């Protein structure tokens, strides 16, 4: 017998179980599908947090450097504008 799915036994709080029952009452929806989708979404979000932890600090530093470059460019542009205005008057 080849099974593509594995059976698990879960214990849920009564209020959570009641919410699951109301979601599964819709036609074409099963508790297993709801729980599998919820677990997959939770695991995917956890993976994205791991990426944020890994690359977040580096990206923050790059963002700070780009902000400084933009600020320096604005200072240079304003200085040039003042110089040109002074020369024209």
Secondary structure, DSSP 8 states (H G I E B T S, - for coil): ---SS--------HHHHHHHHHHHTSTT--HHHHHHHHHHHHHHHHHHHHHHHHHHHHHHHHHHHHHHHHHHHHHHHHHHHHHHHHHH-
